[in-house]
Amino acid sequence: MSARLPNIAPASAQGPLLVAWHIEGRRALVVGGGSVSTRRVRALLLAGAEVHVVAPRLSAELRGRQARSEITAEARRWSVEDLASPTPSWCSWRSTIRP
């Protein structure tokens, strides 16, 4: 005798997936310096991450945070080496449409 399986709706995209990470004291790399990156940086700082931003241009807020030593930043395009150097990033965000 076989058991009947319930009807299960197919999975579908419903919007963003929220993920909870414990990143206090860990390095987070954010690629991009615009409005999306700025929001991501705020959230990472609230979570206690050590934030490093790589972008050709930074928003005014990110420049201010860098001036106050809340984040570190480099004004350049990112490269794959950023993921490992000098300290591996625990999480990385790409908040730009250009690679």
C-alpha positions as CSV (number, residue, x, y, z in Angstrom):
1,M,0.0,0.0,0.0
2,S,1.5,3.4,-1.0
3,A,0.9,6.5,1.0
4,R,-0.7,9.5,-0.8
5,L,1.5,12.5,-1.1
6,P,-0.2,15.9,-0.4
7,N,-0.5,18.4,-3.1
8,I,2.4,20.8,-2.9
9,A,2.5,24.1,-4.7
10,P,5.6,24.6,-6.8
11,A,8.3,26.9,-5.5
12,S,8.3,30.4,-7.1
13,A,10.2,33.6,-6.6
14,Q,8.2,35.9,-4.3
15,G,10.9,38.5,-3.5
16,P,14.1,38.8,-1.6
17,L,15.3,36.1,0.7
18,L,16.2,37.5,4.1
19,V,19.1,35.7,5.8
20,A,20.3,36.1,9.4
21,W,24.0,36.0,9.8
22,H,26.1,36.6,12.9
23,I,28.9,38.7,11.5
24,E,30.0,40.8,14.5
25,G,33.7,41.3,14.2
26,R,34.0,39.7,10.8
27,R,35.2,41.4,7.6
28,A,32.5,42.2,5.0
29,L,33.4,43.4,1.5
30,V,30.9,45.7,-0.2
31,V,31.5,46.3,-3.9
32,G,29.9,49.5,-5.1
33,G,29.5,53.0,-3.6
34,G,26.0,54.1,-4.5
35,S,22.7,54.1,-2.7
36,V,22.2,50.3,-2.5
37,S,25.8,49.9,-1.1
38,T,25.2,52.7,1.4
39,R,22.1,50.9,2.8
40,R,24.0,47.6,2.9
41,V,26.9,49.3,4.8
42,R,24.5,50.7,7.4
43,A,23.0,47.3,8.0
44,L,26.5,45.7,8.3
45,L,27.7,48.3,10.7
46,L,24.6,47.8,12.9
47,A,25.4,44.1,12.9
48,G,29.0,44.8,14.1
49,A,30.8,43.9,10.9
50,E,34.2,45.4,9.9
51,V,33.2,46.9,6.5
52,H,35.5,47.4,3.6
53,V,34.1,49.1,0.4
54,V,35.7,48.9,-3.0
55,A,34.2,51.3,-5.7
56,P,35.4,53.9,-8.1
57,R,33.1,56.5,-6.4
58,L,31.6,56.6,-2.9
59,S,28.4,58.2,-1.8
60,A,28.7,61.2,0.5
61,E,27.6,59.1,3.4
62,L,30.3,56.4,2.7
63,R,32.9,59.1,2.3
64,G,31.9,60.5,5.7
65,R,32.0,57.1,7.3
66,Q,35.4,56.5,5.9
67,A,36.6,59.9,7.2
68,R,35.3,58.9,10.7
69,S,37.1,55.5,10.4
70,E,33.8,53.6,10.6
71,I,34.7,51.8,7.4
72,T,37.7,51.3,5.1
73,A,37.4,52.0,1.4
74,E,39.4,52.0,-1.8
75,A,38.5,54.2,-4.8
76,R,38.9,51.7,-7.6
77,R,37.2,48.9,-9.5
78,W,37.0,45.6,-7.6
79,S,39.0,42.5,-8.6
80,V,38.6,38.8,-7.6
81,E,41.7,39.2,-5.4
82,D,39.6,41.4,-3.1
83,L,37.8,38.3,-1.9
84,A,41.0,36.9,-0.3
85,S,43.3,39.8,0.3
86,P,44.6,40.7,2.9
87,T,42.1,39.0,5.1
88,P,39.4,36.8,3.5
89,S,35.9,38.3,3.5
90,W,33.3,36.5,5.5
91,C,30.5,37.9,3.2
92,S,30.6,40.0,0.1
93,W,28.0,42.1,-1.6
94,R,28.1,43.4,-5.2
95,S,25.9,46.4,-5.3
96,T,26.6,47.7,-8.7
97,I,25.5,46.8,-12.3
98,R,29.0,46.9,-13.6
99,P,31.4,44.0,-12.8
